Amino acid sequence: MTATARQIVSAYETCGMTVEEIANDQELEPLAIKATLMQFSSNYRQDLKKQENEDIEFSGEDHRAAVDVIRNIAKYSEDERLQLKAATYIRDDKKGRLDAIRQLGGLNINVLQFNETMKKAIAATNRAKSLAPSTNIESKVTTE
């Protein structure tokens, strides 16, 4: 873990700073902070899981009904491709392959390089937006 990553994790876990506060303090993009915390902070990953569970408005019964539908499609669908997709989804979900938090935990991202890439991407997007040709049809019609 780099010194910058240690500072970010320490600011989040020890000082209780939010992602936005850390981004302002370190002069980094919030997405770079989130990626670093996802990678190195188990507290951040646990907080995300708590938020994720609170944001879902489905009951346990709704979840069981959805799983039953997927299971029935995997067993009884006449379309073999649909059966395969449903069966693959069930297997991947059971093995934890669909859990984004778990997948991102093992990455080894350099936060400073990631931040520079984010800044370049944002600048390129802004340039592309400003260079986009105007498609104002009304002005073309009235001038003719």
mmCIF file of the C-alpha atoms, coordinates in Angstrom:
data_MODEL
# 
_entry.id   MODEL 
# 
loop_
_atom_site.group_PDB 
_atom_site.id 
_atom_site.type_symbol 
_atom_site.label_atom_id 
_atom_site.label_alt_id 
_atom_site.label_comp_id 
_atom_site.label_asym_id 
_atom_site.label_entity_id 
_atom_site.label_seq_id 
_atom_site.pdbx_PDB_ins_code 
_atom_site.Cartn_x 
_atom_site.Cartn_y 
_atom_site.Cartn_z 
_atom_site.occupancy 
_atom_site.B_iso_or_equiv 
_atom_site.pdbx_formal_charge 
_atom_site.auth_seq_id 
_atom_site.auth_comp_id 
_atom_site.auth_asym_id 
_atom_site.auth_atom_id 
_atom_site.pdbx_PDB_model_num 
ATOM 1   C CA . MET A 1 1   ? 0.000   0.000   0.000   1.00 0.00 ? 1   MET A CA 1 
ATOM 2   C CA . THR A 1 2   ? 1.374   3.405   -0.956  1.00 0.00 ? 2   THR A CA 1 
ATOM 3   C CA . ALA A 1 3   ? 1.701   6.295   1.469   1.00 0.00 ? 3   ALA A CA 1 
ATOM 4   C CA . THR A 1 4   ? -1.185  8.091   -0.231  1.00 0.00 ? 4   THR A CA 1 
ATOM 5   C CA . ALA A 1 5   ? -3.407  5.046   0.110   1.00 0.00 ? 5   ALA A CA 1 
ATOM 6   C CA . ARG A 1 6   ? -2.467  4.782   3.804   1.00 0.00 ? 6   ARG A CA 1 
ATOM 7   C CA . GLN A 1 7   ? -3.409  8.435   4.309   1.00 0.00 ? 7   GLN A CA 1 
ATOM 8   C CA . ILE A 1 8   ? -6.764  7.913   2.605   1.00 0.00 ? 8   ILE A CA 1 
ATOM 9   C CA . VAL A 1 9   ? -7.595  4.804   4.632   1.00 0.00 ? 9   VAL A CA 1 
ATOM 10  C CA . SER A 1 10  ? -6.476  6.473   7.854   1.00 0.00 ? 10  SER A CA 1 
ATOM 11  C CA . ALA A 1 11  ? -8.557  9.567   7.119   1.00 0.00 ? 11  ALA A CA 1 
ATOM 12  C CA . TYR A 1 12  ? -11.634 7.414   6.547   1.00 0.00 ? 12  TYR A CA 1 
ATOM 13  C CA . GLU A 1 13  ? -11.199 4.877   9.337   1.00 0.00 ? 13  GLU A CA 1 
ATOM 14  C CA . THR A 1 14  ? -9.479  6.902   12.075  1.00 0.00 ? 14  THR A CA 1 
ATOM 15  C CA . CYS A 1 15  ? -10.617 10.465  11.446  1.00 0.00 ? 15  CYS A CA 1 
ATOM 16  C CA . GLY A 1 16  ? -14.098 9.559   10.216  1.00 0.00 ? 16  GLY A CA 1 
ATOM 17  C CA . MET A 1 17  ? -13.850 11.781  7.130   1.00 0.00 ? 17  MET A CA 1 
ATOM 18  C CA . THR A 1 18  ? -16.249 11.287  4.221   1.00 0.00 ? 18  THR A CA 1 
ATOM 19  C CA . VAL A 1 19  ? -15.130 10.499  0.695   1.00 0.00 ? 19  VAL A CA 1 
ATOM 20  C CA . GLU A 1 20  ? -15.804 14.082  -0.397  1.00 0.00 ? 20  GLU A CA 1 
ATOM 21  C CA . GLU A 1 21  ? -13.837 15.535  2.517   1.00 0.00 ? 21  GLU A CA 1 
ATOM 22  C CA . ILE A 1 22  ? -10.876 13.285  1.755   1.00 0.00 ? 22  ILE A CA 1 
ATOM 23  C CA . ALA A 1 23  ? -11.055 14.186  -1.942  1.00 0.00 ? 23  ALA A CA 1 
ATOM 24  C CA . ASN A 1 24  ? -10.981 17.900  -1.127  1.00 0.00 ? 24  ASN A CA 1 
ATOM 25  C CA . ASP A 1 25  ? -8.185  17.477  1.401   1.00 0.00 ? 25  ASP A CA 1 
ATOM 26  C CA . GLN A 1 26  ? -5.983  15.336  -0.862  1.00 0.00 ? 26  GLN A CA 1 
ATOM 27  C CA . GLU A 1 27  ? -6.968  17.209  -4.061  1.00 0.00 ? 27  GLU A CA 1 
ATOM 28  C CA . LEU A 1 28  ? -8.034  13.959  -5.728  1.00 0.00 ? 28  LEU A CA 1 
ATOM 29  C CA . GLU A 1 29  ? -11.144 12.853  -7.587  1.00 0.00 ? 29  GLU A CA 1 
ATOM 30  C CA . PRO A 1 30  ? -13.822 11.278  -5.351  1.00 0.00 ? 30  PRO A CA 1 
ATOM 31  C CA . LEU A 1 31  ? -13.861 8.195   -7.591  1.00 0.00 ? 31  LEU A CA 1 
ATOM 32  C CA . ALA A 1 32  ? -10.142 7.670   -6.960  1.00 0.00 ? 32  ALA A CA 1 
ATOM 33  C CA . ILE A 1 33  ? -10.798 7.878   -3.218  1.00 0.00 ? 33  ILE A CA 1 
ATOM 34  C CA . LYS A 1 34  ? -13.625 5.352   -3.476  1.00 0.00 ? 34  LYS A CA 1 
ATOM 35  C CA . ALA A 1 35  ? -11.463 2.963   -5.501  1.00 0.00 ? 35  ALA A CA 1 
ATOM 36  C CA . THR A 1 36  ? -8.678  3.176   -2.927  1.00 0.00 ? 36  THR A CA 1 
ATOM 37  C CA . LEU A 1 37  ? -11.042 2.637   -0.015  1.00 0.00 ? 37  LEU A CA 1 
ATOM 38  C CA . MET A 1 38  ? -12.689 -0.260  -1.821  1.00 0.00 ? 38  MET A CA 1 
ATOM 39  C CA . GLN A 1 39  ? -9.281  -1.804  -2.270  1.00 0.00 ? 39  GLN A CA 1 
ATOM 40  C CA . PHE A 1 40  ? -7.735  -1.293  1.160   1.00 0.00 ? 40  PHE A CA 1 
ATOM 41  C CA . SER A 1 41  ? -10.435 -0.511  3.744   1.00 0.00 ? 41  SER A CA 1 
ATOM 42  C CA . SER A 1 42  ? -12.561 -3.329  5.115   1.00 0.00 ? 42  SER A CA 1 
ATOM 43  C CA . ASN A 1 43  ? -14.543 -0.736  7.095   1.00 0.00 ? 43  ASN A CA 1 
ATOM 44  C CA . TYR A 1 44  ? -15.499 1.048   3.856   1.00 0.00 ? 44  TYR A CA 1 
ATOM 45  C CA . ARG A 1 45  ? -16.570 -2.228  2.228   1.00 0.00 ? 45  ARG A CA 1 
ATOM 46  C CA . GLN A 1 46  ? -18.701 -3.076  5.272   1.00 0.00 ? 46  GLN A CA 1 
ATOM 47  C CA . ASP A 1 47  ? -20.256 0.396   5.225   1.00 0.00 ? 47  ASP A CA 1 
ATOM 48  C CA . LEU A 1 48  ? -21.116 -0.084  1.548   1.00 0.00 ? 48  LEU A CA 1 
ATOM 49  C CA . LYS A 1 49  ? -22.785 -3.414  2.280   1.00 0.00 ? 49  LYS A CA 1 
ATOM 50  C CA . LYS A 1 50  ? -24.852 -1.787  5.036   1.00 0.00 ? 50  LYS A CA 1 
ATOM 51  C CA . GLN A 1 51  ? -25.907 1.023   2.684   1.00 0.00 ? 51  GLN A CA 1 
ATOM 52  C CA . GLU A 1 52  ? -26.703 -1.478  -0.049  1.00 0.00 ? 52  GLU A CA 1 
ATOM 53  C CA . ASN A 1 53  ? -28.961 -3.467  2.269   1.00 0.00 ? 53  ASN A CA 1 
ATOM 54  C CA . GLU A 1 54  ? -30.730 -0.308  3.458   1.00 0.00 ? 54  GLU A CA 1 
ATOM 55  C CA . ASP A 1 55  ? -31.310 0.934   -0.092  1.00 0.00 ? 55  ASP A CA 1 
ATOM 56  C CA . ILE A 1 56  ? -33.073 -2.253  -1.190  1.00 0.00 ? 56  ILE A CA 1 
ATOM 57  C CA . GLU A 1 57  ? -36.791 -2.044  -0.707  1.00 0.00 ? 57  GLU A CA 1 
ATOM 58  C CA . PHE A 1 58  ? -37.497 -5.724  -1.355  1.00 0.00 ? 58  PHE A CA 1 
ATOM 59  C CA . SER A 1 59  ? -38.514 -8.094  1.393   1.00 0.00 ? 59  SER A CA 1 
ATOM 60  C CA . GLY A 1 60  ? -37.135 -11.561 1.942   1.00 0.00 ? 60  GLY A CA 1 
ATOM 61  C CA . GLU A 1 61  ? -40.298 -12.944 0.392   1.00 0.00 ? 61  GLU A CA 1 
ATOM 62  C CA . ASP A 1 62  ? -39.733 -10.862 -2.757  1.00 0.00 ? 62  ASP A CA 1 
ATOM 63  C CA . HIS A 1 63  ? -36.204 -12.230 -2.957  1.00 0.00 ? 63  HIS A CA 1 
ATOM 64  C CA . ARG A 1 64  ? -37.403 -15.828 -2.630  1.00 0.00 ? 64  ARG A CA 1 
ATOM 65  C CA . ALA A 1 65  ? -40.039 -15.249 -5.329  1.00 0.00 ? 65  ALA A CA 1 
ATOM 66  C CA . ALA A 1 66  ? -37.417 -13.838 -7.718  1.00 0.00 ? 66  ALA A CA 1 
ATOM 67  C CA . VAL A 1 67  ? -35.108 -16.777 -7.055  1.00 0.00 ? 67  VAL A CA 1 
ATOM 68  C CA . ASP A 1 68  ? -37.999 -19.170 -7.700  1.00 0.00 ? 68  ASP A CA 1 
ATOM 69  C CA . VAL A 1 69  ? -38.694 -17.501 -11.057 1.00 0.00 ? 69  VAL A CA 1 
ATOM 70  C CA . ILE A 1 70  ? -35.044 -17.770 -12.093 1.00 0.00 ? 70  ILE A CA 1 
ATOM 71  C CA . ARG A 1 71  ? -34.929 -21.385 -10.911 1.00 0.00 ? 71  ARG A CA 1 
ATOM 72  C CA . ASN A 1 72  ? -38.104 -22.254 -12.854 1.00 0.00 ? 72  ASN A CA 1 
ATOM 73  C CA . ILE A 1 73  ? -36.718 -20.636 -16.004 1.00 0.00 ? 73  ILE A CA 1 
ATOM 74  C CA . ALA A 1 74  ? -33.508 -22.628 -15.616 1.00 0.00 ? 74  ALA A CA 1 
ATOM 75  C CA . LYS A 1 75  ? -35.476 -25.856 -15.222 1.00 0.00 ? 75  LYS A CA 1 
ATOM 76  C CA . TYR A 1 76  ? -38.496 -25.519 -17.491 1.00 0.00 ? 76  TYR A CA 1 
ATOM 77  C CA . SER A 1 77  ? -37.863 -22.937 -20.211 1.00 0.00 ? 77  SER A CA 1 
ATOM 78  C CA . GLU A 1 78  ? -38.151 -24.183 -23.780 1.00 0.00 ? 78  GLU A CA 1 
ATOM 79  C CA . ASP A 1 79  ? -35.375 -21.844 -24.913 1.00 0.00 ? 79  ASP A CA 1 
ATOM 80  C CA . GLU A 1 80  ? -32.076 -23.558 -24.107 1.00 0.00 ? 80  GLU A CA 1 
ATOM 81  C CA . ARG A 1 81  ? -30.123 -20.288 -24.221 1.00 0.00 ? 81  ARG A CA 1 
ATOM 82  C CA . LEU A 1 82  ? -32.432 -18.780 -21.630 1.00 0.00 ? 82  LEU A CA 1 
ATOM 83  C CA . GLN A 1 83  ? -32.049 -21.883 -19.473 1.00 0.00 ? 83  GLN A CA 1 
ATOM 84  C CA . LEU A 1 84  ? -28.268 -21.593 -19.708 1.00 0.00 ? 84  LEU A CA 1 
ATOM 85  C CA . LYS A 1 85  ? -28.324 -17.891 -18.799 1.00 0.00 ? 85  LYS A CA 1 
ATOM 86  C CA . ALA A 1 86  ? -30.545 -18.507 -15.773 1.00 0.00 ? 86  ALA A CA 1 
ATOM 87  C CA . ALA A 1 87  ? -28.476 -21.481 -14.625 1.00 0.00 ? 87  ALA A CA 1 
ATOM 88  C CA . THR A 1 88  ? -25.231 -19.529 -15.087 1.00 0.00 ? 88  THR A CA 1 
ATOM 89  C CA . TYR A 1 89  ? -26.664 -16.603 -13.119 1.00 0.00 ? 89  TYR A CA 1 
ATOM 90  C CA . ILE A 1 90  ? -27.671 -18.902 -10.243 1.00 0.00 ? 90  ILE A CA 1 
ATOM 91  C CA . ARG A 1 91  ? -24.221 -20.522 -10.172 1.00 0.00 ? 91  ARG A CA 1 
ATOM 92  C CA . ASP A 1 92  ? -22.344 -17.206 -10.372 1.00 0.00 ? 92  ASP A CA 1 
ATOM 93  C CA . ASP A 1 93  ? -24.495 -15.705 -7.638  1.00 0.00 ? 93  ASP A CA 1 
ATOM 94  C CA . LYS A 1 94  ? -23.985 -18.721 -5.381  1.00 0.00 ? 94  LYS A CA 1 
ATOM 95  C CA . LYS A 1 95  ? -20.196 -18.566 -5.852  1.00 0.00 ? 95  LYS A CA 1 
ATOM 96  C CA . GLY A 1 96  ? -20.142 -14.797 -5.128  1.00 0.00 ? 96  GLY A CA 1 
ATOM 97  C CA . ARG A 1 97  ? -18.982 -13.835 -8.611  1.00 0.00 ? 97  ARG A CA 1 
ATOM 98  C CA . LEU A 1 98  ? -21.661 -11.144 -8.920  1.00 0.00 ? 98  LEU A CA 1 
ATOM 99  C CA . ASP A 1 99  ? -20.620 -9.332  -5.734  1.00 0.00 ? 99  ASP A CA 1 
ATOM 100 C CA . ALA A 1 100 ? -18.892 -6.163  -6.961  1.00 0.00 ? 100 ALA A CA 1 
ATOM 101 C CA . ILE A 1 101 ? -17.476 -5.281  -3.560  1.00 0.00 ? 101 ILE A CA 1 
ATOM 102 C CA . ARG A 1 102 ? -15.758 -8.651  -3.299  1.00 0.00 ? 102 ARG A CA 1 
ATOM 103 C CA . GLN A 1 103 ? -14.402 -8.406  -6.853  1.00 0.00 ? 103 GLN A CA 1 
ATOM 104 C CA . LEU A 1 104 ? -12.803 -4.993  -6.342  1.00 0.00 ? 104 LEU A CA 1 
ATOM 105 C CA . GLY A 1 105 ? -11.179 -5.856  -3.031  1.00 0.00 ? 105 GLY A CA 1 
ATOM 106 C CA . GLY A 1 106 ? -8.181  -7.614  -4.574  1.00 0.00 ? 106 GLY A CA 1 
ATOM 107 C CA . LEU A 1 107 ? -7.166  -4.960  -7.074  1.00 0.00 ? 107 LEU A CA 1 
ATOM 108 C CA . ASN A 1 108 ? -3.870  -3.145  -6.715  1.00 0.00 ? 108 ASN A CA 1 
ATOM 109 C CA . ILE A 1 109 ? -4.552  0.342   -8.057  1.00 0.00 ? 109 ILE A CA 1 
ATOM 110 C CA . ASN A 1 110 ? -2.144  3.253   -7.658  1.00 0.00 ? 110 ASN A CA 1 
ATOM 111 C CA . VAL A 1 111 ? -4.398  6.080   -6.515  1.00 0.00 ? 111 VAL A CA 1 
ATOM 112 C CA . LEU A 1 112 ? -2.266  8.851   -8.021  1.00 0.00 ? 112 LEU A CA 1 
ATOM 113 C CA . GLN A 1 113 ? -2.145  7.224   -11.462 1.00 0.00 ? 113 GLN A CA 1 
ATOM 114 C CA . PHE A 1 114 ? -5.854  6.479   -11.254 1.00 0.00 ? 114 PHE A CA 1 
ATOM 115 C CA . ASN A 1 115 ? -6.562  10.104  -10.354 1.00 0.00 ? 115 ASN A CA 1 
ATOM 116 C CA . GLU A 1 116 ? -4.495  11.414  -13.295 1.00 0.00 ? 116 GLU A CA 1 
ATOM 117 C CA . THR A 1 117 ? -6.333  9.079   -15.666 1.00 0.00 ? 117 THR A CA 1 
ATOM 118 C CA . MET A 1 118 ? -9.674  10.285  -14.276 1.00 0.00 ? 118 MET A CA 1 
ATOM 119 C CA . LYS A 1 119 ? -8.683  13.936  -14.786 1.00 0.00 ? 119 LYS A CA 1 
ATOM 120 C CA . LYS A 1 120 ? -7.650  13.231  -18.392 1.00 0.00 ? 120 LYS A CA 1 
ATOM 121 C CA . ALA A 1 121 ? -10.904 11.386  -19.067 1.00 0.00 ? 121 ALA A CA 1 
ATOM 122 C CA . ILE A 1 122 ? -12.983 14.211  -17.593 1.00 0.00 ? 122 ILE A CA 1 
ATOM 123 C CA . ALA A 1 123 ? -11.054 16.793  -19.632 1.00 0.00 ? 123 ALA A CA 1 
ATOM 124 C CA . ALA A 1 124 ? -11.516 14.745  -22.821 1.00 0.00 ? 124 ALA A CA 1 
ATOM 125 C CA . THR A 1 125 ? -15.241 14.433  -22.146 1.00 0.00 ? 125 THR A CA 1 
ATOM 126 C CA . ASN A 1 126 ? -15.549 18.184  -21.598 1.00 0.00 ? 126 ASN A CA 1 
ATOM 127 C CA . ARG A 1 127 ? -13.626 18.885  -24.831 1.00 0.00 ? 127 ARG A CA 1 
ATOM 128 C CA . ALA A 1 128 ? -15.862 16.498  -26.745 1.00 0.00 ? 128 ALA A CA 1 
ATOM 129 C CA . LYS A 1 129 ? -18.965 18.194  -25.369 1.00 0.00 ? 129 LYS A CA 1 
ATOM 130 C CA . SER A 1 130 ? -17.723 21.628  -26.418 1.00 0.00 ? 130 SER A CA 1 
ATOM 131 C CA . LEU A 1 131 ? -16.755 20.411  -29.910 1.00 0.00 ? 131 LEU A CA 1 
ATOM 132 C CA . ALA A 1 132 ? -20.080 18.726  -30.605 1.00 0.00 ? 132 ALA A CA 1 
ATOM 133 C CA . PRO A 1 133 ? -21.790 20.393  -33.579 1.00 0.00 ? 133 PRO A CA 1 
ATOM 134 C CA . SER A 1 134 ? -24.992 22.207  -32.881 1.00 0.00 ? 134 SER A CA 1 
ATOM 135 C CA . THR A 1 135 ? -28.060 20.410  -34.197 1.00 0.00 ? 135 THR A CA 1 
ATOM 136 C CA . ASN A 1 136 ? -30.432 23.303  -33.858 1.00 0.00 ? 136 ASN A CA 1 
ATOM 137 C CA . ILE A 1 137 ? -32.918 22.565  -36.663 1.00 0.00 ? 137 ILE A CA 1 
ATOM 138 C CA . GLU A 1 138 ? -35.145 25.578  -35.979 1.00 0.00 ? 138 GLU A CA 1 
ATOM 139 C CA . SER A 1 139 ? -32.402 28.087  -36.809 1.00 0.00 ? 139 SER A CA 1 
ATOM 140 C CA . LYS A 1 140 ? -31.707 26.345  -40.124 1.00 0.00 ? 140 LYS A CA 1 
ATOM 141 C CA . VAL A 1 141 ? -35.372 26.354  -41.096 1.00 0.00 ? 141 VAL A CA 1 
ATOM 142 C CA . THR A 1 142 ? -35.959 30.025  -40.315 1.00 0.00 ? 142 THR A CA 1 
ATOM 143 C CA . THR A 1 143 ? -32.904 31.190  -42.313 1.00 0.00 ? 143 THR A CA 1 
ATOM 144 C CA . GLU A 1 144 ? -34.059 29.528  -45.529 1.00 0.00 ? 144 GLU A CA 1 
# 
